[in-house]
């Protein structure tokens, strides 16, 4: 199977699954988030050079579970206090377990929790229709997904056709300024279409927010993950997704755009 065919097969399965989970929410989205956190923890351990140091994945997953509980549970639930305590214990345990490389191991743990586990945990909050009425009936999370895919496709297509000026050689020598601009502009297209078809009440400010959160910050998240891979000396975070690399490669843009978009909704909805 060619690389393009593999990409199309994975996309034909992954896109409907993600959209269904985003719109449906509930336990389906919880299961998706949990599964992705498990898979990404394995990739992150290998990528940060901590593979083979027993227990690291286990601590990452405990930390991710703590973050999930802190985000998902009501503020009055006493389990949130237990989740916070567990998170602190995980940090201490990682430091004690890897005394010789404490700074690197705790840095890898903090990066995973803040840049990967937390954005994924926020998906459940973004799927809440009541918190993002301007994007109903699809919901904010589905809009975030679709805008990210438009951004990625737009950046690739425009970069191939018009790209001349490197965007950030240290992170990704193939990405161009022209492609980045094209991706940022294309990110707004789904929201504009929803407005034109009167399927959503998104305002002009919402369109600008999508451009900033998805089109700009999302691409920055992609570049940061590329820097980590270059430091590790690998092209992809894994080979779990044929034609796409690993799960970190496929979702890297959302690590930055998700908390930014969620923050926008909290502040201005």
N, C-alpha and C positions, 0 to 999 in steps of 0.2 A: 504494500500500500504506500502510495506517495505521501510526502509530507503534507501537501495541500488536502489530499483526501482524508488523511488522519485528522487534520484540524477541523474539517467539515463534519466528520462523524462525531467528534467530541463536542463541537458546538451544537450540533443538532440534538444532542442528548442533554448537555449542560444548560443551555439557554432556557428551554421550557421548564426544566426542573427548578432553576433559580427563580424564574418568574412565578411559577406556581407557589413555591415556598414563600416568596415575598408577598404575594397577594393573599394567600391563605393564612400565613402566620401560624400562631399556636405551636403545637408540638412538632409539626413538620419543619418549621423554621428552627426550632430549638434543636431538633435532631441534625439538621443540616449544619448549623453552627458548631455543635459539638463534634460532628464528624470532621469538619474542616479544621478545627482546632487540633484534633488528634493528628491528622495528616501533616499539618503545617508544623507542629511541634517536632515531628521526626525530621522534616526537611531543615528546620532551623538548627537543630542540634548538629546535623551533618554540616550545614553551611557555616556555622560559627566555629567549627573545629573542635567541638566538644563531644563528638561521638566516641563511644567506647568507654566513657567515664560513667560507670553505672549509676543509675538513679536520676540522671539529668532530665530525661524525658518525663519521668514520673513527677518530678518537681515542677516542670513546666506545665504539665496537665493539671496538677493541683492548683497552681497559681491561676490558670485559665478558669478553672471551676470557681475559684474565689471571686474573680472578676465578674463572671456570669451572674453569680448570686447577688453581688453588690449592685449590678445594673438592673437585673430583672425583678428582684424582690421589692415590695413596698417599703418605704422608709421606716415604717413602724415594725417591720418584721425583725424579731431578735436574731434570726439566722444571719442577718447582715453583719451583726457584730462578730459572730463566729467566723464569717467569711473574711472579714478584715483581719482577725487574729490569725487565721490560717495563712493568709497572704504574707503576713509578717514572719510567721514561722518558716514559710518556704524560702524567703530571702535569707534568713539566718541559717537554715539548713544548707542552702547552696554555698554560702560562704564557708561554713565549717567543713563541708564535704570536699571542697576544692581549695584548701588553704594556699597551695602553691600558686594557684592561678585565680585568686579570689576576685581581683578587679575584672578580669575578662569574663569569668563565669557569671558574676552578678550583673555585669553589663549586658551579657547575652540574655539573662533572665529578664532584666528590666526592659530591654528592647522588645522581647517577645510579648511581655505583658502589655506594655504601653502601645506598641506599634502594630500588633497582630491580634492578640486576644481581645483587647478592649474594642477596637473597631468592629470585630465580628459580633461581640456581645451587643453592640449598639444596634445591630440589624433588627433585633426583636422590637426595640423601642421605635425604630423608624417605620416598622410595619404597622404601627398603631394608626388607624385611619383618623381617629379623633385628633391626633397631634399634628396632622398635616392635611387639613380639609381642602386646601387649595390644589392638592394633587389627586384628590379622589376622582374616579373610583379605583385607579391603579394603586395609589398610595405612594408615599415618598420613597420607600425602599425600591419598588419596581422602577420608578423614574430614575433613581440613582443608578441602578443596574443598566438600564437602557442607555442613559446618557453616557455612561462609562464606555459601553460598547461602541457607541457612535464616535466618541472621542478617540478611542484606540484605532478604529477603522479609518477615521478621518486623518489622524496623524500619519498612519502608514501610507495611505493613498496619496495624500498631498506631499508627503516627504519623498515618495518615489517619483512623483511627477515633477515637482518644483523644487525639491530640497537641494540647497547649495551650501548653506552656512551651518556648520556644526553647532549643536545646541550646548552640549557639555561633553567634550571628548573624554574626560577622565571617567565619566560614568557610562556613556554609551556613544561610541564613535559614529554610529550609523544614524542616530537621531539628529534632526535638523531643526533650525528655528522655524523654517517655513512649515514643516510638518507639525510642530508644536502649536503654531497659530491656527493651522487648519483643524487640528484636533479640538482646540479650545472652542472654536466657533461651531464646529459640528456637534459639540456636546449640548448645545442649546436647542438643537433641532427637535428632539422629542417633545420638549416642553412647548416650543412654538407650534408644533403640529397639534398638540392637545388643546392649546388655546384657540387655534384656528378652527378646529372641529368642535369647539365648545364642549370638550370632554373634561376640561379641568378649569378651575378658576384661578390659575396661576397668574400672578401679576408680572409686570415688566421687571420689578425688583427680583422676583423669583428667578426669572430668566438670567439676570446678571449673576445671581447667587450661584446658579448651576454652572455658569461659565467659570466663575472663580473657584468654586469648590471642586468641581469635576475636571473642567478643562485645564486649569492651571495647577492647583494643588494636587490633583490626582496624578498628573503627569510628573510632578515633582516626587511623589511617592514611588512611582515607577523607576525614576532615576536613582533614588536612594537604594532601592533593592538591587539595582544594577551595580552600584558601588560595592555593596556587600558581596555580590557574586564575583566581581573582579578581584576583590581582596582575597577571596577564597580560591581564586583561580579556576572557577567553573563557569560554564556557559549557562546552565540551567540549574535550578534548585533541586531538581530530580527529573526522572523520566516517567513519572506516573501518568501524565497526560500526553499521549502521543501527539506530536506536532505542536504542542504548546509548552512542553517542559514540565515544570512542577506546579503545584497549587500556589505556592508563593509567587511564581511568575505570572500566573493567570489572574491573581487577585491583588497584586501589589498596588495598583492605582487606588483601589478602594481602602487601603490602609490609611491613606491621608485624606481622601475625599469624604469618607463616612463620618469621622468625628467633626470635620469642618461643616458638612451639610447638616448634621444633627445640631451642632451649636447654632447655626443660622436659624433653624426652625424654632429652637428654644427661645432665641432672642427676639425674633421678628414675627413669628406666627401669631 
